[in-house]
């Protein structure tokens, strides 16, 4: 299944590349308040929940970039986004993190024309594929940021401005030693919850049961959110079954949806 690729930043210590003078051994270095890297490590290493995988952009995707990119791909800027201005209208705003090749994104935008969709993806062929779908389907309610979603959330999305968040099939990072790279972690969920309007929703989906269990645990522990179901949610009618998901279901794989809403 195509994996959505977006990031979660976690602080890890990294030694300076060159010594400017005598330093304490790592075990004696003063820690920063609240944890994180020691105070004398100026550039802490970050852990991403995605890797920039190599991929070939097709001719059709390249043409879509050239023809539609100027209209639908936004430049990242560390300042609050003016959604009515960039979409050309005021409408409910949904953030999608990691749309893969854009199949579900285009479908949802088509069946929910009354909503605006701000979509983050770092994988260039995926951005090209969604642009191609936008052109083929005549969609006007999508804007794309080809940038790290956490930076977008931190700097471009003010608190209380989102009507919804979609995170479908993020990379499960199957190995236990890589679980820390998973996108759905308490710090990110707290940020997303703060950016939802009261009554706004956070919808996650995965086909990896251990990750589904983590999603349910993390979202249930966030005090700003309330579950819409008794555990996992029925698949909302707006989320389509992709060809990869259908193939997985034929092979007996499960799919789990988790839908929470922001408390008033």
N, C-alpha and C positions, 0 to 999 in steps of 0.2 A: 504494500500500500504506500502511496506517496505520502511522505511525512512533511508536515508543516515545520518550517524552520524559523524559530524566533528565539529570543534570548532571555536568560535570567542572569543577572550579575551577582556573583557571590564573591566576597573578598577572601583572598588567600595571600599569604606572605610571599614576597619575592625579594631576594637580596639585591642591593644596588649593584649595577654593572661595574662600577669602579669605586674604590674607597677614597673618600675625601679626607680621611684622617682616621685615628683610632676609633673603633666602634666596639660596643658590647657584644659578647657572644649572643646568638639568637635567643637562647633560653633566658638571658638577662635583659633583653630589650623591653622597654616599657610598652605596655599595651595601650591602644587607643581606648578612650572612654567608650563604653558600650560594646567592646570587642572589636574584631577586625584586625587589620594589619598593625604591627608595632608602629609607634609614632615616628621612628626614624627611618621607616621605609617609605620614600616619597611617592613611588609609583607602584601601588599594589597590583598584583596580577589578578585578572578577572576570569571567571569561569563562565562560558557561554552554554546555553542550552541548544545551540545549533552549531554546525560547521558549514563553511561555504563549500558545498560539494561541487565538483566540476560537472558541467552540463553543457550540452550543445544547444544554442539558440537556433531555431529553424528559420528558414527564409520568411515564412509567414509571420513568425513572432518578431523578427527584425523589422519587417515592413510595418507591423502594428506599432512597434516602438516609434518608428519614424513618423507615422501618420497620426497616431492617437496619443503618444506619450506626452507631447506638449500640453494637451488638454486634461488628461486623466492622471498623470504622474506628478505628484507634488514634490517640491524641494523640501528637504528637512531643514527646519529652522528652530533654534532653541527659544521659541516664544509661543504663547498660546495661539492655537489655530482659530481663524475666523471662519467657522463652518458655513454659515449662510453665504459668505462671500465666495468661498472656493467651490461650493456646490451650486451657487446661483439661486438658492432658495433656503428658507427656513423649514426644517423637517426633523423628525426624530433621528438621532445620530447613533449608529451602531459601529463599534470598533471590532474589526476582525484581526486576530493575530495569527499569522502563518497560514496563507490560503493555498499553499501547494501549487497546483496547476490551475486553480481557479474554477474548477467545475462546480463545486457546491456554491461558491460565492456568486457566480453569475446566475445560477438557478434562483438563489434566495433573492437577489436583487430584482430578478424578473417577476417573482411572485409577490414581492413587497415593494412596489414602485413608490409607495408613500414614504419610505424610509431612505435615509442617506447612509452609505456604508463607507467608512474609512478603513482601508485594508493595508496591513503591513506584511511585507514579505521581502526577504533578502536574496532569494534565489532568482537570478535574472531570467532563466527560461520560464519560470513560473509567472513572473510579471508579464513577460511577452505573451504567454498563453492566455492570461486573463485579458490583456488588452485586445487580443484577437477575438476572444469571446464577446467582449464589449462591442466591438465593431460588428460582428456577425449578428448579434442579438439586438443591436440598437439601444443599449443600456446607457442611461445618463446619470444614474444615482450612485456611482462608484468613483472613489478617488483612491489612489495608491501611493503609499510611501514605501520606497525601497530602502528601508533603514531599520536598524535595531529597534524593536518594539518597546523595550524598556526605556530607551532614551526618548522615544516618542511620547510614552506615557508620562515620564518625568517632566518633560519640557514643553509639550505641545497640547496636552489634554488637561484642562483645569478641573478641579474637583467639582462634582455635581453636574457634569455636562453631558454624560452618556446615558442613552436610553437602553443600551444593551452592549454586551461583549460576547463575541463568538471565538472559541478556541477549539477547533476540530482536529483530532488526530495529531496532536503534537508528538514529536519524537519520544518514544517511551524510555529510551536509554535502558535496555533490558538488564545489563549487568549491574549487580548491586553496587560495585565500586563507582559506577557512573550515574547512580540515582540522583546524586547531588546536582546533575546537569538538567534534570527535568524542569520544565517551565513552571508547572503548578507547584509553587512553594508558598509558605505563609507570607513572606514580604511582598511578593507580587500580587497575591490575592488581596491583601490589605490595600495596596495602591489602587487596584481595579475597583474594589468596593467603594473607596472614597471618591472615585470619579463617576460612579453611577448616581443618577438622580434617585430619590426615594421611589421605590417601585420598579426601578430598572433591573435588568436581569443579567446574570452571567451564565452562559451555556457552554459547557465543556463536553467533549465526546472522545472516546478512545476505544480501541479494539484490543487493548492489553489489560487483562483483569487486575494485575497488581497495581497498575497505574490508575485504573478506575477506583480502586480502593483508596489509594492515596488522595486522589481528587476529592472523593467524598469526605475523607477525614479532614483534609485541609480546609475545604469550604465550610464544613460543619463547625470547625473551630473558630471561624472568623465571626466576631460578634456583630459586625455590620450586616451580615447576610442571614437569610432564612431559606430553608429548603422548600421547594414547591411540591415535593413528593415525600413519601415515606421511604427514603433511601434513593435509589436510582429513579430517574424520571422516564416516562414514555417518550419515545422519539417525537419531538415536535414536528408538526406536519410540514413546516417550511424547510426542514433539513432533508435534503434528498439522500438516497442511497447512491453513492458513487459506484463506478464499475469495479473499483478495487474492493470496496466494502461488500458489494454483491458477491464477488469472487470469494472473499473471506467467509461470508455467511454460507455459501455453498460447501465450503470446506469444514463447516462446523465451528467457525470462530464466533465468539460473542462480540457484541457492541454495546457499550454502556453510555448513556447520556446522563449528565448531572446538570440540573437547572436550579439556581438559587436567585433570590431577589434581594435588593437592598431594602433594609428595614426603613420605615418612616422616621 
